Amino acid sequence: MIHPASDKYLAFSVVAGEAMEQGSVLRFTDLNDGTGRMQAFIANATADVSEFGTFMAYYISPDSQDTEFTGAPQSTTFTLNTDTGISGGTHTIASGTEIAAIGGAKVALVRMDRNSLYLTPTTLVSYTPGLNLKLHTSGRICLDANDDLDVLTAKVIENDGATIVVLLA
């Protein structure tokens, strides 16, 4: 999972041009449907990272927001429906889904868990503050040792053990 870690980020609506996962680094093209909207694809080449900075796929499915009310009528007692939506882990995004692209060079702070990183590391110990992160052809942010595209995408700002906060490049 990823989500904004501050109120300083750019976000705009795009259409997923292919199946992807939340946190995928994006490249953009015209949707070509006459609306002027853009579609997003997984960035898998050095030139795919925009001069405007790294942008990531962000989508919270409506069913992940389902609630099941367990209290009496007009009660505020409820539990989240864990049978639908993401409930943690990697969240896939179907092609054609309208999503948000969040990012922006040296502006956006994003909190990421291990499921949004390349190779889904078992721990985040290697992701120390100040560390530069690169891009893998899978479209996922990765350690420099795992990159196959020498493109700076983010810098680790904070690591609480369960998540990291990165400043997108």
C-alpha positions in Angstrom: 0.0 0.0 0.0 1.0 3.6 -0.5 -0.7 6.8 0.7 0.3 10.4 0.9 2.4 11.2 3.9 1.7 14.9 3.9 -0.6 17.4 2.2 2.2 18.3 -0.2 1.8 16.3 -3.3 0.4 16.6 -6.8 -2.5 14.4 -7.8 -4.5 14.1 -11.0 -7.0 11.7 -12.4 -5.8 9.2 -15.1 -7.1 6.0 -16.6 -5.0 2.9 -16.1 -3.9 1.8 -19.6 -2.9 -1.6 -18.4 -3.2 -3.8 -15.3 -0.9 -2.5 -12.5 -0.4 -2.4 -8.8 -0.8 0.4 -6.4 2.6 2.1 -6.1 3.6 1.4 -9.7 5.7 4.2 -11.1 3.8 5.7 -14.1 4.4 7.1 -17.6 1.6 9.0 -19.4 0.0 9.2 -22.8 -3.2 10.8 -24.2 -6.2 8.6 -23.7 -7.3 9.4 -27.3 -11.0 9.4 -26.5 -11.6 13.0 -27.3 -11.9 14.0 -23.6 -8.3 15.3 -23.2 -7.7 12.9 -20.3 -4.5 11.0 -19.9 -3.9 7.3 -19.5 -1.1 5.8 -17.4 1.2 2.8 -18.0 3.9 1.2 -15.9 7.2 3.1 -16.3 9.7 0.5 -17.6 12.4 2.6 -19.3 14.7 5.4 -18.3 12.9 8.0 -20.4 9.5 7.1 -18.8 10.1 9.1 -15.7 8.7 12.5 -16.4 10.7 15.8 -16.1 8.0 16.7 -13.7 9.1 13.9 -11.3 8.1 10.5 -10.2 4.3 9.7 -10.2 2.8 6.6 -8.6 -0.5 4.8 -9.1 -2.9 5.4 -6.2 -6.3 3.8 -6.0 -8.6 2.8 -3.1 -11.4 0.6 -4.4 -14.9 1.5 -3.3 -15.4 -1.9 -1.8 -12.5 -1.4 0.5 -14.6 1.3 2.1 -17.5 -1.0 2.9 -18.7 -1.1 6.4 -20.9 -3.6 8.2 -23.0 -2.0 11.0 -23.3 -4.4 13.9 -25.0 -2.2 16.5 -28.6 -1.3 17.0 -30.4 1.2 14.6 -28.8 4.6 14.8 -25.8 3.1 16.5 -22.3 4.3 15.8 -20.9 0.8 16.4 -19.6 -0.7 13.2 -16.7 -2.9 11.9 -14.9 -2.7 8.5 -15.7 -5.4 6.0 -12.4 -7.2 5.7 -13.9 -9.6 3.0 -13.7 -6.9 0.3 -11.1 -4.4 -0.8 -7.4 -4.5 -0.1 -7.2 -5.3 3.6 -3.4 -4.9 3.3 -1.0 -6.4 0.9 -0.6 -5.7 -2.7 -3.6 -4.0 -4.4 -4.0 -4.7 -8.1 -5.6 -2.1 -10.4 -7.4 -3.3 -13.5 -6.8 -1.8 -16.9 -9.4 0.9 -17.6 -9.8 1.9 -14.0 -9.8 5.6 -13.2 -7.0 6.2 -10.6 -5.0 9.0 -9.2 -1.4 9.7 -10.1 0.3 11.1 -7.1 3.8 12.6 -7.1 5.8 15.5 -8.2 9.5 16.2 -8.1 10.8 17.1 -4.7 7.3 17.8 -3.4 5.5 14.6 -2.7 6.0 12.6 0.5 4.5 9.1 0.2 4.3 6.4 2.8 4.9 2.9 1.5 4.8 -0.6 3.0 6.9 -3.5 1.8 4.2 -4.7 -0.6 4.7 -1.6 -2.7 8.4 -2.2 -3.2 10.2 -4.3 -5.7 10.8 -7.9 -4.5 8.4 -7.3 -1.5 11.2 -7.3 1.1 10.6 -9.2 4.3 11.9 -6.3 6.4 12.6 -2.7 5.6 15.9 -2.6 7.5 17.9 -1.8 4.3 15.7 1.3 3.6 17.5 3.8 5.9 16.8 7.5 5.9 18.8 9.4 3.2 19.0 6.3 0.9 18.3 6.9 -2.8 15.9 4.5 -4.4 15.8 3.6 -8.1 13.4 2.1 -10.7 13.1 -1.5 -11.8 11.6 -2.4 -15.2 8.6 -3.9 -13.3 7.6 -0.3 -12.5 8.4 -0.7 -8.8 10.7 1.4 -6.7 13.8 -0.6 -5.6 17.1 -0.5 -3.9 20.1 0.6 -6.0 21.4 -3.0 -5.8 18.2 -4.3 -7.5 17.7 -1.6 -10.2 18.0 -2.3 -13.8 17.1 1.2 -14.8 19.5 3.8 -13.4 16.8 6.3 -12.6 16.5 8.0 -9.3 12.8 7.9 -8.2 12.8 8.6 -4.4 14.8 9.3 -1.3 14.0 7.6 2.0 13.0 10.2 4.6 11.7 8.0 7.5 11.6 4.3 8.4 9.4 3.2 11.3 10.0 -0.5 10.7 6.6 -1.2 9.1 6.6 1.5 6.5 8.9 4.1 4.9 8.3 7.6 3.9 9.9 8.7 0.7 10.4 12.0 -1.1 9.7 11.4 -4.7 12.4 12.6 -7.1 
